Amino acid sequence: MEILILAVVIALVAVGAISGLVVSSRKKKQLPPTAPPSTPTITAPPAEPQVGEDAAPTVEEPRRTIEEVTLPDAQAPAAEPVTEAPAAPEIEVPEPTAGRLVRLRARLARSQNSLGKGLLTLLSREHLDEDTWEEIEETLLIADVGVAPTQELVDRLRERVKVLGTRTPADLRALLKEELVALLGTDFDRAVKTESGVDTPAVVMVVGVNGTGKTTTTGKLARVLVADGRSVVLGAADTFRAAAADQLQTWGERVGARTVRGPEGGDPASIAYDAVKEGIAEGADVVLIDTAGRLHTKTGLMDELGKVKRVVEKHGPLDEILLVLDATTGQNGLTQARVFAEVVDITGIVLTKLDGTAKGGIVIAVQRELGVPVKLVGLGEGPDDLAPFEPEAFVDALIGD
């Protein structure tokens, strides 16, 4: 009996143990997994800011503005420098050519009328002896009138003063004016030819040594033509002087004239050819070609000018070849004129810096030397200080009232 009771107790203990194990196993399955050991906290970088937002602040990093945040290359748009489009140059309205030479009167009154006043003073002497006539000759020679024209003028004055007898100031002024105008010549055609006889633009080539104001004169002539209602294309064929093309282009842009140019040191004849070609394509009235102007003693320059002339004439005839001379150079200017005239057929003369010298007689001398007229004169540094030459107005300014 005891044995039976013991067996029952053992069986009960065994059943209980087994039940405990089952319950324990079920509880283990229901418990959450044990948390892993704690690790150091790593702060994530702040979120990338969006356009118009600030970066989110964190404990470790102060708040930053969008200007302080650099976007990654993958997200940043391509950086493009902000450049303002250049403003189109304002087109100027040149001063009309009519009456420009009138302004010369006041300028000559300040600088050049020593010639006219000097002659009037000498001619007003009571007795015109040989010494006085020699002084008159000297005055004319100093003014660069030239030997032959001086002798011719003195002979004419001697004859007319002798016939005139009594000489009032008004008589002498009228006499001197008549003789000077006659010496300058009134039968020359002084108009710059800006109309072609064929179906192409008129072509004007501007020549002269550096320093005479050749490129500036070309630009001012463009203004003269535009003021007279002509359309103009400029050819920057002076490729040997630094910035000559830039200078000419600036002149052209002021009045809306296109400039054809090439690389520095390029072939001048090629650029001149292209300029005329562009003028034909655009239907321009006139093509102005600025040529190289290195020292006239360089044979190479003369050869280049001859080549430019021949190449341009493949399009049609050259209507004008203007020689630019500095009025202050006197006899040296005449030497330049002779050399250029041997290479190209000069058809007209432009005298620059005429208002800053007491040697207005160069007008007479250069015309006599080349047999071609002075067509334009430079009166100063202003953009519209280039005027058609008018003998009567010039003499009026020369001798004063």
Secondary structure, 3 states (H helix, E strand, C coil): CHHHHHHHHHHHHHHHHHHHHHHHHHHHHHCCCCCCCCCCCCCCCCCCCCCCCCCCCCCCCCCCCHHHCCCCCCCCCCCCCCCCCCCCCCCCCCCCCCCCCHHHHHHHHHHCCHHHHHHHHHHCCCCCCHHHHHHHHHHHHHCCCCHHHHHHHHHHHHHHHHHHCCCCHHHHHHHHHHHHHHHHCCCCCCCCCCCCCCCCCEEEEEECCCCCCHHHHHHHHHHHHHHCCCCEEEEECCCCCCCHHHHHHHHHHHHCCEEECCCCCCCHHHHHHHHHHHHHHHCCCEEEEECCCCCCCCHHHHHHHHHHHHHHCCCCCCCEEEEEEEHHHCHHHHHHHHHHHHHCCCCEEEEECHHHCCCCCHHHHHHHHHCCCEEEEECCCCCCCEEECCHHHHHHHHHCC
